[in-house]
């Protein structure tokens, strides 16, 4: 069920129930009044929509809420970063291709975050849009 379908179904939302508990007039004013302004989603509402999608529309969650991968602070990105890491750890960098230097870093320290590896892993695990 999409968010639009869910919202169009008859019934009371949690927020509507809270307003109704305060007063029927408040409920009518916020939810049923024909000339009401559309409500700008709050941060909590955006989180609620994301949770709704994760639970009720898991196949759609990534396409709506997943964003591009941002490498963690300190992730190795450039050839200078990779070679510098190897030198700082007492290794001699070998190779002129980035893939070769990445392989060397991974062989020596497999848990060190490397931007290119993280992006490749992210691309493989994220469905095409």
C-alpha positions in Angstrom: 0.0 0.0 0.0 1.5 3.3 -1.0 1.5 6.4 1.3 -1.2 8.0 -0.9 -3.4 4.9 -0.6 -2.9 4.7 3.1 -3.7 8.4 3.6 -6.9 8.0 1.4 -8.3 5.1 3.5 -11.1 6.1 5.8 -10.2 6.1 9.5 -8.5 8.2 12.1 -4.7 8.7 12.4 -2.9 8.8 15.7 -2.7 12.6 15.3 -6.4 12.8 14.4 -7.3 10.8 17.5 -5.3 13.2 19.7 -7.1 16.2 18.2 -10.5 14.5 18.6 -9.7 13.8 22.3 -9.1 17.5 22.8 -12.3 18.5 21.0 -14.4 17.5 18.0 -14.2 21.1 16.8 -10.4 20.9 16.8 -10.5 17.7 14.8 -12.8 19.2 12.3 -10.7 22.4 12.0 -7.4 20.5 11.5 -8.6 17.6 9.4 -12.0 18.2 7.7 -12.4 21.9 7.2 -12.7 22.4 3.4 -10.5 25.6 3.3 -7.6 24.3 5.4 -4.1 25.0 4.2 -1.9 21.9 3.5 0.3 21.2 6.4 4.1 21.5 5.9 5.6 18.2 7.1 7.7 18.6 10.3 10.9 16.6 10.9 8.8 14.1 13.0 6.3 13.7 10.1 9.1 13.0 7.6 10.6 10.4 10.0 7.1 8.9 10.3 6.7 8.7 6.5 10.1 7.0 6.2 9.2 4.5 8.9 5.8 3.9 7.2 7.7 3.2 3.9 10.2 0.9 5.6 7.5 -1.2 7.2 4.6 -1.1 4.7 6.5 -0.4 1.4 10.0 -1.9 1.8 10.5 -2.3 -1.9 10.0 1.5 -2.3 12.0 2.6 0.7 15.5 2.8 -1.0 14.2 4.8 -4.0 12.5 7.3 -1.7 14.8 7.7 1.2 18.2 6.2 0.5 20.7 8.9 -0.6 24.1 8.7 -2.1 26.7 7.1 0.1 28.9 9.6 2.1 32.2 8.2 3.1 33.1 8.2 6.8 35.5 10.9 8.0 39.1 9.7 7.4 38.2 7.4 4.5 41.1 7.1 2.0 40.2 8.7 -1.3 43.1 9.8 -3.4 46.3 8.1 -4.5 48.1 10.4 -2.0 45.8 9.3 0.8 46.4 5.6 0.0 50.1 5.9 -0.4 50.4 8.1 2.7 48.5 5.5 4.7 50.9 2.8 3.6 54.0 4.9 4.4 52.6 5.9 7.8 52.2 2.2 8.6 55.7 1.3 7.5 54.7 -0.1 4.1 56.2 0.8 0.7 53.4 1.7 -1.8 53.6 -0.4 -4.9 52.0 0.1 -8.3 50.9 3.1 -10.3 47.2 2.1 -10.8 44.8 3.1 -8.0 43.3 -0.4 -8.0 46.7 -1.9 -7.3 47.3 0.5 -4.3 43.8 -0.2 -3.0 44.5 -3.9 -3.1 47.7 -3.4 -1.2 46.0 -1.3 1.5 43.2 -3.9 1.7 45.7 -6.8 2.0 47.5 -5.0 4.9 44.5 -3.4 6.6 41.2 -4.8 5.4 39.0 -2.7 7.7 40.4 0.7 6.6 37.6 2.6 4.8 38.5 3.4 1.2 36.1 5.6 -0.7 36.2 3.8 -4.0 35.5 0.4 -2.3 32.6 1.9 -0.3 31.1 3.4 -3.4 31.3 0.2 -5.3 29.8 -1.8 -2.4 27.0 0.8 -2.1 26.3 0.8 -5.8 26.0 -3.0 -5.8 23.6 -3.1 -2.8 21.4 -0.2 -4.0 18.7 -1.0 -6.6 18.8 1.0 -9.8 16.4 3.8 -10.0 
